Amino acid sequence: MVTSDGPAALVRPVRSVSAGLGRWVEVGGPLLVAIAVLALVWPGLLPGVAYWDTGEFQTILPIMGTAHPTGYPTYVLLGWISNLLLAPIGEPAFRMNVLSLLCVAAAGGLTVHLVRRLSGHLALGVAAGLAVALGPASWRLATHADPHTLHLAFVAALFVLLVRWEQAHRSGSTTAGRWLVGASVVFGLSVGNHSLTLLLAAPVGLYVLSVQPGILLRPRLVAVCALAVVGTVVAVYLELPLRAGPFRAPLVYGKPDTWDGFWYVALAEQFRGSLVDPLGDLPRKLADLARLASAEFGYLTPIIPVAFVATAVRQWRYALLSGSAMAITVVFNASYVNADISRYYLGPSLWAWTWLAILAGVIVELVAGPAPEVDDPVPGRGTSSPEPGDPSGTTGGTARPAVRGTLARLASSAVALSLAGLLALPTATDLSGRAEVADSSHDTSAQQWVSSVLAEAAPDAVIVSWWSASTVLWYAQFVEHRRPDVTVIDDRTRLDLDYGEATDVIARFLGSRPVYVIRANDHDLQLVRDLFDIVPVGSPTETIMYRVRGLRGAGG
């Protein structure tokens, strides 16, 4: 029996299914990408502790200590919580490695949402999300403890909230300001994780003014956002003086419980000398940048400038935000010489992938017509259900246009799916290679080394060490609670304790306690040899520990 609605009765179920699917996609698309990232990267996770900063973070986070400048308090607090929540899956070092993977997976999922908002196509968001999370640098960092992975997740979340705020504001939502307040909180948390976030302050300010030029006429909203940023930063940075002072952690970097010591750590004063002329040695810097871009984007690299132009035409406010952030970050990176600089390009990689996705969205529109609207139940806007008598509703006379609209959306989605495949190609064709390069699953060298060293150390020993080795020794002592009788004096520790040079530390304890020494290079080791009689102990490894037998020429 045919109802009085005629063909329109067939349209209502289609629209109902479409609305339900849209709501599922809002969560399901990002979630599926995050799960895919977890599945691909998990087999290559570092199984335990490692040297250098990795070992420091694996130690500091579980005990809620204070890390090297800038202290990374947001990362420390999140790591402490994660260590409790992830307790069933393995030792603390492994849990901190898993935290990095979770951050990268979250960044991939957030990118899906961001690109879908900007381009209108889920397929393009999935391609960009996978590319961001499975890039060479992000994949490698996802295998071990590193705060740059959390920085990537925060940048993605910040941009999602800003774009949601813009769209809500332009739609006339009375509650749009909540998105901006949320973005302010995320910005503050991100500042507490990594100082690279400060480079985004001006771009975010320009973006906010471009979206709402009269925002300064809303002092209450401005005040709430400012309070959200400052309050969040202050709240997380209290971790430094509290854990260095009245609630002292077992391991503290510097003296952040003093006024000067706090700013020394928070402002990373020890790294100021790492900023050099950004225009110096330009050919090498440009070649390095081209190499990084080629590894990340493959054959899409030359298209990135075109993609930015397309973004500027179609999404000029977003182009202002991401383009200025890109320019400032790249100039800063060209000036900084004290790090694995590829980590500092995680944000720029994310922004470039969004430009490429927006360009793909423009192509879809040119080929198949406008993109289907992104379902967005903006608070205060009500539903999208047509009113009775609405010519766009479900009367019999509009059934055919509705069907034609459905077919148009299918055609648009088909073109978007094809372009998404092209976007995903650089990532998909090199999955095995990237997995092999990033694979740390068999790296147990630090674990074996620390066990050997602690087995060789005499009771009540003093080990004069340096950063790479010290972090592993600290993990064994403060997290695994091994050899509490041993005192590890790092090059940082001797500065905080005013012990002088490494040779002064050796002389201080020699004769009263067994003394061992580990040096970073042959030059530093020779300085020790010139004054003391030393012999290697344990099995030969890349990092050798020496027993100090006495003063050179004193016999024995």
C-alpha positions as CSV (number, residue, x, y, z in Angstrom):
1,M,0.0,0.0,0.0
2,V,1.4,3.4,-1.0
3,T,1.0,6.2,1.6
4,S,-0.3,9.6,0.9
5,D,3.2,10.9,1.1
6,G,4.1,9.1,-2.1
7,P,7.8,9.0,-3.0
8,A,8.6,11.3,-0.2
9,A,8.2,8.4,2.2
10,L,11.2,6.8,0.7
11,V,13.3,9.9,1.4
12,R,12.7,10.1,5.1
13,P,14.5,6.8,5.9
14,V,17.4,7.9,3.8
15,R,17.7,11.1,5.6
16,S,17.4,9.4,9.0
17,V,20.1,6.9,8.1
18,S,22.3,9.8,6.8
19,A,21.9,11.8,10.0
20,G,22.7,8.7,12.1
21,L,25.7,7.9,10.0
22,G,26.9,11.5,10.3
23,R,26.8,11.3,14.1
24,W,28.7,8.0,14.0
25,V,31.3,9.4,11.6
26,E,32.0,12.3,14.0
27,V,33.5,9.8,16.4
28,G,33.9,6.6,14.4
29,G,36.3,8.0,11.8
30,P,38.8,9.4,14.2
31,L,38.6,6.4,16.4
32,L,39.3,4.0,13.6
33,V,42.3,6.0,12.6
34,A,43.6,6.0,16.2
35,I,43.1,2.2,16.4
36,A,44.9,1.7,13.1
37,V,47.9,3.7,14.3
38,L,48.0,1.7,17.6
39,A,48.0,-1.5,15.7
40,L,50.7,-0.5,13.2
41,V,53.1,1.0,15.7
42,W,52.7,-1.2,18.8
43,P,54.9,-4.1,17.5
44,G,57.9,-1.7,17.3
45,L,57.6,-0.2,20.8
46,L,60.8,0.1,22.9
47,P,60.4,-2.6,25.5
48,G,62.0,-0.8,28.4
49,V,64.4,1.9,29.5
50,A,66.8,3.7,27.1
51,Y,69.6,6.2,27.2
52,W,69.5,10.0,27.0
53,D,66.3,12.0,27.5
54,T,64.2,8.9,27.0
55,G,65.6,7.4,30.2
56,E,65.1,10.7,32.0
57,F,61.4,10.9,31.1
58,Q,60.9,7.2,31.9
59,T,62.2,8.0,35.3
60,I,60.7,11.4,36.0
61,L,57.1,10.7,35.0
62,P,56.4,7.7,37.2
63,I,57.9,9.5,40.3
64,M,56.5,12.9,39.4
65,G,59.9,14.5,39.5
66,T,61.1,17.6,37.6
67,A,62.7,17.2,34.2
68,H,65.4,19.2,32.4
69,P,64.4,22.7,31.1
70,T,61.6,23.6,30.6
71,G,60.5,21.1,33.2
72,Y,57.7,19.7,31.0
73,P,55.2,19.8,33.9
74,T,52.1,18.9,31.8
75,Y,53.9,15.9,30.4
76,V,55.1,14.9,33.9
77,L,51.7,15.1,35.4
78,L,50.0,13.3,32.5
79,G,52.8,10.7,32.7
80,W,52.3,10.2,36.4
81,I,48.6,9.6,35.8
82,S,49.3,7.3,32.8
83,N,51.7,5.3,34.9
84,L,48.9,4.4,37.3
85,L,46.3,3.8,34.6
86,L,48.6,1.6,32.4
87,A,50.0,-0.4,35.3
88,P,48.7,-3.8,34.0
89,I,50.6,-3.6,30.7
90,G,54.2,-3.7,31.8
91,E,57.0,-1.9,33.7
92,P,56.9,1.9,34.1
93,A,59.4,2.5,31.3
94,F,57.2,0.6,28.8
95,R,54.1,2.5,30.0
96,M,55.8,5.8,29.2
97,N,56.6,4.5,25.7
98,V,52.9,3.5,25.3
99,L,52.0,7.0,26.4
100,S,53.9,8.4,23.4
101,L,52.0,6.0,21.1
102,L,48.7,7.1,22.6
103,C,49.5,10.7,22.0
104,V,50.4,10.1,18.3
105,A,47.3,8.0,17.8
106,A,45.2,10.8,19.4
107,A,46.8,13.4,17.1
108,G,45.9,11.2,14.1
109,G,42.3,11.0,15.2
110,L,42.1,14.7,15.9
111,T,43.5,15.4,12.4
112,V,40.7,13.4,10.9
113,H,38.2,15.6,12.7
114,L,40.0,18.8,11.7
115,V,40.3,18.0,8.0
116,R,36.7,16.9,7.9
117,R,35.7,20.2,9.3
118,L,37.9,22.1,6.8
119,S,37.2,20.0,3.6
120,G,33.8,18.4,4.3
121,H,35.1,14.9,3.5
122,L,35.8,12.1,5.9
123,A,37.9,10.2,3.4
124,L,40.3,13.1,3.1
125,G,40.5,13.4,6.9
126,V,41.3,9.7,7.3
127,A,44.1,10.0,4.7
128,A,45.6,13.1,6.5
129,G,45.2,11.6,9.9
130,L,47.1,8.5,9.0
131,A,49.8,10.5,7.2
132,V,50.3,12.8,10.3
133,A,50.5,9.9,12.7
134,L,52.6,7.6,10.5
135,G,55.1,10.1,9.2
136,P,58.8,9.2,9.7
137,A,59.3,11.5,12.7
138,S,56.0,10.8,14.4
139,W,56.2,7.1,14.0
140,R,59.8,7.0,15.4
141,L,58.9,9.2,18.4
142,A,55.7,7.1,19.1
143,T,58.0,4.1,20.0
144,H,59.5,5.7,23.1
145,A,58.9,8.3,25.8
146,D,59.1,11.8,24.3
147,P,57.1,15.0,25.1
148,H,57.0,16.0,21.4
149,T,54.3,13.4,20.8
150,L,52.1,15.2,23.4
151,H,52.9,18.5,21.7
152,L,51.6,17.1,18.4
153,A,48.4,16.0,20.1
154,F,47.9,19.4,21.7
155,V,48.5,21.3,18.4
156,A,45.9,19.1,16.7
157,A,43.4,19.6,19.6
158,L,44.1,23.4,19.6
159,F,43.4,23.7,15.9
160,V,40.3,21.6,16.1
161,L,38.9,23.8,18.9
162,L,39.7,27.0,17.1
163,V,38.1,25.8,13.8
164,R,35.0,24.6,15.8
165,W,34.8,28.1,17.4
166,E,35.0,29.8,14.1
167,Q,32.3,27.7,12.6
168,A,30.1,28.1,15.6
169,H,30.6,31.8,15.7
170,R,29.8,32.3,12.0
171,S,26.7,30.2,12.4
172,G,25.4,32.6,15.1
173,S,25.7,30.2,18.0
174,T,25.2,31.9,21.3
175,T,27.6,29.5,23.0
176,A,30.4,29.7,20.5
177,G,32.7,31.3,23.1
178,R,32.9,27.9,24.9
179,W,35.1,26.5,22.1
180,L,37.5,29.5,22.4
181,V,37.7,29.0,26.2
182,G,38.5,25.3,25.6
183,A,41.2,26.3,23.1
184,S,42.6,28.6,25.8
185,V,42.9,25.8,28.3
186,V,44.5,23.5,25.7
187,F,47.0,26.3,24.8
188,G,47.9,26.6,28.5
189,L,48.4,22.9,28.9
190,S,50.5,22.8,25.7
191,V,52.7,25.6,27.1
192,G,53.3,23.5,30.1
193,N,54.4,20.6,27.9
194,H,56.7,22.3,25.4
195,S,57.8,25.9,24.8
196,L,57.3,25.5,21.0
197,T,53.7,26.3,21.8
198,L,54.7,29.9,22.5
199,L,55.5,30.3,18.8
200,L,51.7,29.9,18.2
201,A,50.7,32.8,20.3
202,A,50.8,35.4,17.5
203,P,49.1,33.1,14.9
204,V,46.3,32.3,17.3
205,G,45.8,36.0,18.1
206,L,45.7,36.9,14.4
207,Y,43.2,34.1,13.8
208,V,40.9,35.2,16.6
209,L,40.9,38.8,15.4
210,S,40.2,37.7,11.8
211,V,37.2,35.6,12.9
212,Q,35.8,38.1,15.4
213,P,37.3,41.6,14.8
214,G,35.2,43.0,17.6
215,I,36.2,40.5,20.2
216,L,37.9,43.2,22.2
217,L,34.4,44.7,22.7
218,R,33.5,41.5,24.7
219,P,35.8,42.0,27.7
220,R,34.2,39.2,29.7
221,L,35.0,36.6,27.0
222,V,38.6,38.0,26.6
223,A,39.1,38.0,30.4
224,V,37.8,34.4,30.7
225,C,40.1,33.2,27.9
226,A,43.1,35.0,29.4
227,L,42.4,33.6,32.8
228,A,42.1,30.1,31.2
229,V,45.5,30.4,29.6
230,V,47.3,32.0,32.6
231,G,45.6,29.9,35.2
232,T,46.4,26.7,33.4
233,V,50.0,27.6,32.9
234,V,50.4,28.6,36.5
235,A,48.6,25.5,37.8
236,V,50.8,23.0,35.9
237,Y,54.1,24.9,36.5
238,L,53.4,24.7,40.3
239,E,54.6,21.1,39.9
240,L,58.2,22.4,39.7
241,P,58.6,24.2,43.0
242,L,56.3,21.9,44.9
243,R,58.1,18.7,43.8
244,A,61.5,20.4,44.4
245,G,60.4,21.9,47.8
246,P,57.9,20.8,50.3
247,F,56.8,17.7,48.4
248,R,60.3,16.9,47.1
249,A,60.6,14.2,44.5
250,P,63.5,11.7,44.5
251,L,64.9,13.3,41.4
252,V,64.9,17.1,40.7
253,Y,66.7,19.0,37.9
254,G,68.3,22.2,39.1
255,K,66.8,24.3,41.9
256,P,63.2,25.2,40.8
257,D,62.1,25.7,44.4
258,T,64.1,29.0,44.3
259,W,63.0,32.1,42.4
260,D,66.1,32.2,40.2
261,G,66.2,28.4,39.9
262,F,62.6,28.2,38.8
263,W,63.0,30.7,35.9
264,Y,66.3,29.0,34.9
265,V,64.4,25.8,34.3
266,A,61.1,27.3,33.1
267,L,62.7,29.6,30.5
268,A,65.3,27.0,29.5
269,E,68.1,29.5,30.0
270,Q,70.8,26.9,29.5
271,F,69.7,26.5,25.9
272,R,69.8,30.2,24.9
273,G,73.1,29.7,23.2
274,S,71.5,27.2,20.9
275,L,69.7,30.0,19.0
276,V,71.9,31.2,16.1
277,D,71.5,33.2,12.9
278,P,68.5,31.8,11.0
279,L,69.8,33.1,7.7
280,G,73.3,31.5,8.1
281,D,74.2,28.5,6.0
282,L,71.0,28.7,4.1
283,P,71.9,26.2,1.4
284,R,72.4,23.4,3.9
285,K,69.3,24.4,5.9
286,L,67.1,24.4,2.8
287,A,68.6,21.1,1.7
288,D,67.8,19.6,5.1
289,L,64.3,21.0,4.9
290,A,63.8,19.6,1.5
291,R,65.0,16.2,2.6
292,L,62.6,16.1,5.6
293,A,59.7,17.2,3.4
294,S,60.5,14.6,0.8
295,A,60.6,11.8,3.4
296,E,57.2,13.0,4.8
297,F,55.2,14.0,1.7
298,G,56.9,12.1,-1.2
299,Y,55.7,13.2,-4.6
300,L,53.2,15.6,-2.9
301,T,56.1,17.9,-1.7
302,P,56.0,20.3,-4.7
303,I,52.3,20.6,-4.4
304,I,52.4,22.0,-0.9
305,P,52.7,25.7,-2.0
306,V,49.8,25.2,-4.4
307,A,47.8,23.7,-1.5
308,F,48.5,26.7,0.7
309,V,47.2,29.0,-2.1
310,A,44.1,26.9,-2.4
311,T,43.7,27.1,1.4
312,A,44.1,30.9,1.4
313,V,41.4,31.2,-1.3
314,R,38.8,28.9,0.3
315,Q,39.7,29.1,4.1
316,W,41.7,32.3,4.4
317,R,41.3,32.6,8.1
318,Y,42.7,29.1,8.6
319,A,45.4,29.9,6.1
320,L,46.3,32.9,8.3
321,L,46.5,30.7,11.4
322,S,48.4,27.8,9.9
323,G,50.5,29.8,7.5
324,S,51.8,32.2,10.1
325,A,52.4,29.4,12.5
326,M,54.4,27.6,9.7
327,A,56.5,30.6,8.9
328,I,57.4,31.3,12.5
329,T,58.2,27.7,13.4
330,V,60.3,27.1,10.3
331,V,62.4,30.3,11.0
332,F,62.8,29.2,14.6
333,N,63.9,25.7,13.6
334,A,66.4,27.2,11.2
335,S,67.9,29.1,14.2
336,Y,68.0,26.1,16.7
337,V,71.0,23.8,16.7
338,N,70.6,21.8,19.9
339,A,68.2,19.0,19.1
340,D,67.0,16.3,16.7
341,I,65.4,19.0,14.6
342,S,63.0,16.6,12.9
343,R,60.9,16.6,16.1
344,Y,60.3,20.3,15.8
345,Y,58.6,19.8,12.4
346,L,55.7,17.7,13.7
347,G,53.4,20.8,13.8
348,P,54.4,22.0,10.3
349,S,53.8,18.5,9.0
350,L,50.3,18.6,10.4
351,W,49.5,22.0,8.9
352,A,50.9,21.0,5.4
353,W,48.7,17.9,5.4
354,T,45.6,19.9,6.2
355,W,46.5,22.2,3.2
356,L,46.8,19.2,0.9
357,A,43.5,17.9,2.1
358,I,41.8,21.3,1.5
359,L,43.2,21.4,-2.0
360,A,41.8,17.9,-2.6
361,G,38.4,19.2,-1.3
362,V,38.5,22.0,-3.8
363,I,39.2,19.6,-6.6
364,V,36.3,17.4,-5.4
365,E,34.0,20.5,-5.6
366,L,35.2,21.4,-9.1
367,V,34.7,17.8,-10.3
368,A,31.5,16.7,-8.5
369,G,30.0,19.8,-7.0
370,P,30.0,21.2,-3.4
371,A,31.0,18.9,-0.6
372,P,28.2,17.5,1.6
373,E,27.7,19.6,4.7
374,V,29.4,18.4,7.9
375,D,26.8,17.5,10.5
376,D,27.3,20.0,13.4
377,P,24.6,20.2,16.0
378,V,25.8,23.6,17.2
379,P,24.5,24.3,20.7
380,G,21.8,26.8,20.7
381,R,20.9,26.3,17.0
382,G,18.3,23.5,17.3
383,T,17.9,20.7,14.8
384,S,18.0,20.7,11.1
385,S,14.5,19.1,10.7
386,P,12.4,21.0,8.2
387,E,9.3,22.9,9.4
388,P,5.9,21.8,8.0
389,G,5.4,23.2,4.6
390,D,9.1,23.9,4.2
391,P,9.9,23.5,0.4
392,S,13.1,21.8,1.3
393,G,11.2,19.2,3.4
394,T,9.8,15.8,2.4
395,T,6.8,16.7,0.4
396,G,6.1,14.6,-2.7
397,G,7.2,17.4,-5.0
398,T,10.7,17.5,-3.5
399,A,11.4,13.8,-3.4
400,R,13.2,13.8,-6.7
401,P,15.5,16.7,-5.8
402,A,16.3,14.9,-2.6
403,V,17.2,11.8,-4.5
404,R,19.3,13.8,-6.9
405,G,21.1,15.4,-3.9
406,T,21.8,11.9,-2.5
407,L,23.3,10.9,-5.8
408,A,25.4,14.1,-5.9
409,R,26.7,13.4,-2.5
410,L,27.7,9.8,-3.5
411,A,29.5,11.2,-6.6
412,S,31.3,13.8,-4.4
413,S,32.3,11.1,-1.9
414,A,33.6,8.8,-4.7
415,V,35.9,11.6,-6.0
416,A,37.0,12.4,-2.5
417,L,37.8,8.7,-1.9
418,S,39.9,8.6,-5.0
419,L,41.9,11.8,-4.0
420,A,42.2,10.4,-0.5
421,G,44.0,7.4,-2.0
422,L,46.4,9.7,-3.7
423,L,47.0,11.6,-0.4
424,A,47.7,8.4,1.4
425,L,50.0,7.0,-1.2
426,P,53.3,8.4,0.1
427,T,52.5,6.8,3.5
428,A,51.0,3.6,2.3
429,T,53.8,2.7,-0.1
430,D,56.5,3.1,2.6
431,L,54.8,1.5,5.6
432,S,57.2,-1.4,5.9
433,G,60.2,0.9,5.5
434,R,59.0,3.3,8.1
435,A,58.2,0.5,10.5
436,E,61.6,-1.0,10.1
437,V,63.4,2.3,10.7
438,A,61.3,3.1,13.8
439,D,61.3,-0.5,15.2
440,S,62.8,-0.4,18.7
441,S,61.3,-3.7,19.9
442,H,64.7,-5.4,20.2
443,D,66.6,-2.6,21.8
444,T,67.5,-3.8,25.3
445,S,71.0,-2.5,25.3
446,A,70.3,0.1,28.1
447,Q,68.7,-2.6,30.3
448,Q,71.6,-5.0,29.9
449,W,74.1,-2.2,30.5
450,V,72.6,-1.0,33.7
451,S,72.3,-4.5,35.1
452,S,76.0,-5.1,34.4
453,V,77.1,-1.8,35.9
454,L,75.1,-2.2,39.1
455,A,76.4,-5.8,39.5
456,E,80.0,-4.5,39.2
457,A,79.6,-1.5,41.6
458,A,80.9,-2.1,45.1
459,P,78.7,-1.5,48.1
460,D,78.3,2.3,48.9
461,A,79.9,3.2,45.6
462,V,79.9,6.7,44.0
463,I,79.4,6.7,40.2
464,V,80.6,10.0,38.5
465,S,78.5,9.8,35.4
466,W,77.1,11.9,32.5
467,W,73.7,12.5,31.1
468,S,73.1,9.6,28.7
469,A,74.2,7.0,31.3
470,S,72.9,8.8,34.3
471,T,69.3,8.7,33.2
472,V,69.4,4.9,33.0
473,L,71.0,4.6,36.4
474,W,68.4,6.9,37.8
475,Y,65.6,4.7,36.4
476,A,67.1,1.6,38.1
477,Q,67.5,3.4,41.4
478,F,64.3,5.6,41.7
479,V,61.8,3.5,39.7
480,E,63.0,0.0,40.1
481,H,64.5,0.7,43.6
482,R,67.8,-1.1,42.8
483,R,71.0,-0.4,44.6
484,P,69.9,2.5,46.9
485,D,73.4,2.4,48.4
486,V,75.0,3.8,45.2
487,T,75.3,7.5,44.6
488,V,75.0,8.7,41.0
489,I,76.6,12.1,40.5
490,D,75.8,13.5,37.1
491,D,77.4,16.5,35.5
492,R,74.2,18.4,36.3
493,T,74.2,17.2,39.9
494,R,77.7,18.4,40.6
495,L,76.7,21.8,39.4
496,D,73.6,21.9,41.7
497,L,75.7,20.7,44.6
498,D,78.7,23.0,43.8
499,Y,81.1,20.1,43.6
500,G,83.2,21.6,40.9
501,E,84.5,19.5,37.9
502,A,84.2,15.8,37.5
503,T,87.8,15.4,38.7
504,D,86.9,17.4,41.9
505,V,84.1,15.0,42.6
506,I,86.4,12.0,42.2
507,A,88.9,13.6,44.6
508,R,86.2,14.4,47.1
509,F,85.1,10.8,47.6
510,L,88.3,8.9,46.7
511,G,89.6,7.1,49.8
512,S,86.3,7.2,51.7
513,R,84.0,5.4,49.2
514,P,84.6,3.2,46.1
515,V,84.6,5.6,43.1
516,Y,83.7,4.8,39.5
517,V,83.6,7.1,36.5
518,I,81.8,7.2,33.1
519,R,82.7,9.9,30.7
520,A,81.0,11.1,27.5
521,N,84.0,11.2,25.2
522,D,87.7,10.6,24.9
523,H,88.6,14.1,25.8
524,D,86.7,14.1,29.1
525,L,88.1,10.6,29.9
526,Q,91.7,11.8,29.3
527,L,91.2,14.6,31.8
528,V,90.5,11.9,34.4
529,R,93.4,9.7,33.2
530,D,95.8,12.6,33.7
531,L,95.0,12.7,37.4
532,F,93.8,9.2,38.4
533,D,94.7,5.6,37.8
534,I,91.6,4.0,36.3
535,V,90.7,0.5,35.0
536,P,87.6,-0.6,33.0
537,V,85.2,-2.9,34.8
538,G,82.6,-5.3,33.4
539,S,82.1,-6.4,29.8
540,P,83.3,-4.0,27.0
541,T,80.4,-1.9,25.8
542,E,79.9,1.4,24.0
543,T,79.5,3.0,27.4
544,I,82.4,1.9,29.6
545,M,82.6,2.3,33.4
546,Y,86.0,2.7,35.1
547,R,87.0,2.0,38.6
548,V,89.2,4.7,40.1
549,R,92.1,3.0,42.0
550,G,93.9,6.1,43.2
551,L,95.9,9.1,42.2
552,R,98.1,8.7,39.2
553,G,101.7,7.9,40.4
554,A,100.6,7.2,43.9
555,G,101.0,3.4,43.5
556,G,98.4,0.7,44.2
